[in-house]
Amino acid sequence: MKHDDGRCAGLADAVFAENVAGKCMNTPQAGTVATPFCAFQSAVDAAKSGNKAVVVLKGPAAVDRASYNGSGKLAVIGKAEALISGGAGPGFHVSGGEVYLRGITVEASRPGLQVTNGAKLSVEQATVINNPGGGVLADGGTLVVFNSLVSGNGPGFLGATAWGGVLLNAAGAGTRLERVSVLDNKNTGVACSAGDDAQGVRASGNVGIEIAPACNFVSCGAAGPMCGAGL
């Protein structure tokens, strides 16, 4: 758990989700390595109610969307090509507490990832692709994205604002993008309501504007060790 206190999480700290028929269940007894939850939301709810620190989401079979509005901290760790396919809503929506998400692909959601209501979402080594409602949205929440790809998303809409890859709307203190590739989205690559902290953001091929002037940063140029995602 390097994102928090550096300690190693054990089985007792974790709830498991893996959408495999005949193996997974959505009963109170599920959530173990041998009998994981089928539904991502069931695993998140069990972690919240059981004061567990980690949800381990295992692929490659897709799971439906989920949300978290706890008051504490939660880590969501992807294994074996973990995939969220959210459909009509956000792939993962954080509206309370602090969540760290790593190693997960999010697709076909509206939007892919969303943080609101003063919550905090930290994202690492994620792939947010082909979400018709936009890629990653911070709307009154704190967002930290590191070493991640945001591509093929949008157009999403927040009121009259159209966006594609990342929208930082009244984002909370500590919001930061670092080594993020924002590529080929179907509207503005990165849109902001005010200047935000960024380093090594590569924006290319987005429809319209690569990075909106209000963000107060520009694309880092050619891909490299310090420019864009290395994953």
DAGIUR-V994467 format. One record per pair of residues at least 24 apart in sequence whose C-alpha atoms are under 8 Angstrom apart, sorted by the first residue. I is the first residue (numbers start at 1). J is the second residue. D is the distance in Angstrom with one decimal. If there is no record, write none. Layout:
i/j/d
I/J/D
I/J/D
This chain:
i/j/d
3/100/7.2
9/53/7.9
9/54/7.7
12/52/7.8
13/52/5.1
13/53/5.5
13/54/6.1
14/47/7.4
14/52/5.8
14/53/6.2
14/54/4.6
14/55/5.6
14/56/6.8
15/43/6.0
15/44/7.9
15/46/7.2
15/47/6.1
15/52/7.1
15/54/6.3
15/55/4.8
15/56/6.2
16/43/6.5
16/55/5.8
16/56/4.8
16/57/6.1
16/58/7.7
17/43/6.0
17/55/7.4
17/56/6.2
17/57/5.0
17/58/6.2
18/57/6.1
18/58/5.0
18/59/6.4
18/61/7.5
18/63/7.9
19/58/7.9
19/59/7.5
19/61/5.8
19/62/6.9
19/63/6.3
20/61/7.1
38/63/7.7
39/63/6.3
39/64/6.8
40/64/6.6
40/65/6.9
40/66/6.1
41/65/7.0
41/66/4.7
41/67/6.8
44/68/6.9
57/82/6.1
58/82/5.1
59/83/6.1
64/91/7.3
65/89/7.0
65/90/6.4
65/91/4.4
65/92/5.7
65/109/8.0
66/90/7.7
66/91/6.4
66/92/5.1
66/93/6.6
67/92/5.4
67/93/4.5
67/94/5.8
67/95/7.7
68/92/7.9
68/93/6.4
68/94/4.9
68/95/6.3
68/96/6.6
69/94/6.0
69/95/4.8
69/96/4.0
69/97/6.3
70/95/7.9
70/96/5.2
70/97/5.2
71/96/5.8
71/97/4.3
71/98/7.6
72/97/4.9
72/98/6.3
73/97/5.9
73/98/4.7
73/99/5.8
73/100/8.0
74/98/6.4
74/99/4.8
74/100/6.4
75/99/5.6
75/100/4.6
75/101/5.9
76/100/6.1
76/101/4.7
76/102/6.5
77/101/6.0
77/102/5.1
77/103/6.2
77/104/7.3
78/102/6.1
78/103/4.7
78/104/5.0
79/103/6.9
79/104/7.7
81/105/7.4
83/107/7.6
85/109/6.1
86/110/7.2
86/112/7.5
90/114/6.6
94/119/6.5
94/120/7.3
94/121/6.8
95/119/5.3
95/141/7.9
96/120/7.4
98/122/7.9
100/124/7.9
101/126/7.8
102/126/6.0
103/127/7.8
105/129/7.5
106/131/7.7
107/131/5.1
108/132/6.3
109/133/6.3
109/134/7.9
110/134/6.3
110/156/7.6
111/135/5.5
111/136/6.5
111/137/7.1
111/156/7.2
112/136/5.8
112/137/8.0
113/137/6.2
114/138/5.9
114/139/7.6
115/139/6.3
115/140/7.5
115/141/5.2
115/142/7.0
115/143/7.0
116/140/5.0
116/141/4.4
116/142/7.8
117/141/5.6
118/142/6.7
118/172/6.8
120/144/8.0
122/146/8.0
123/148/7.6
124/148/6.1
125/149/7.8
125/231/5.3
126/231/7.8
127/151/8.0
128/153/7.9
129/153/5.9
130/154/7.4
132/156/6.7
133/157/7.2
133/164/8.0
134/163/6.6
134/164/4.9
134/165/5.9
134/166/7.3
135/164/6.3
135/165/4.7
135/166/5.8
136/165/6.3
136/166/4.8
136/167/6.4
137/166/5.9
137/167/4.9
137/168/6.2
137/169/7.7
138/167/6.2
138/168/4.9
138/169/5.9
138/170/7.7
138/171/5.7
139/167/7.9
139/168/6.4
139/169/4.8
139/170/6.1
139/171/6.0
140/169/6.4
140/170/5.1
140/171/5.0
140/172/6.1
141/170/7.6
141/171/5.3
141/172/5.1
142/171/5.5
142/172/4.2
142/173/6.3
142/174/6.4
142/175/5.1
143/171/7.1
143/172/7.4
143/174/7.5
143/175/4.8
143/176/6.5
144/174/7.5
144/175/5.3
144/176/4.8
144/177/5.9
145/176/6.4
145/177/4.9
145/178/6.2
145/180/7.1
146/177/6.2
146/178/4.9
146/179/5.8
146/180/6.2
146/229/7.8
147/178/6.6
147/179/4.8
147/180/5.3
147/181/7.9
147/228/7.1
147/229/4.5
147/230/6.1
147/231/5.7
148/179/7.0
148/180/5.0
148/181/6.4
148/228/7.9
148/229/5.2
148/230/7.6
148/231/6.4
149/180/5.9
149/181/4.8
149/182/6.2
149/183/7.8
149/229/6.1
149/231/8.0
150/180/7.5
150/181/6.0
150/182/4.8
150/183/6.4
150/185/7.8
151/181/7.8
151/182/5.8
151/183/4.8
151/184/5.6
151/185/5.4
152/183/6.9
152/184/5.3
152/185/4.3
152/186/6.3
153/184/7.8
153/185/4.8
153/186/5.9
153/187/8.0
154/185/6.3
154/186/5.1
154/187/6.3
155/185/7.8
155/186/5.4
155/187/5.4
156/187/8.0
162/187/6.9
162/188/7.5
163/187/5.1
163/188/4.9
163/189/7.1
163/190/7.5
163/191/6.5
164/188/5.1
164/189/5.5
164/190/7.3
164/206/7.8
165/189/4.7
165/190/5.8
166/190/4.7
166/191/6.2
167/191/4.8
167/192/5.8
168/192/4.6
168/193/6.4
168/194/8.0
169/193/5.0
169/194/7.6
170/194/7.1
177/201/6.9
178/228/8.0
179/226/6.4
179/227/5.7
179/228/4.4
179/229/5.0
179/230/7.6
180/227/7.6
180/228/4.7
180/229/4.9
181/227/8.0
181/228/4.5
181/229/5.2
182/206/7.8
188/212/7.2
190/215/7.7
191/215/6.7
200/226/5.6
200/227/4.3
200/228/5.7
201/227/6.1
201/228/5.4
202/227/6.0
202/228/4.9
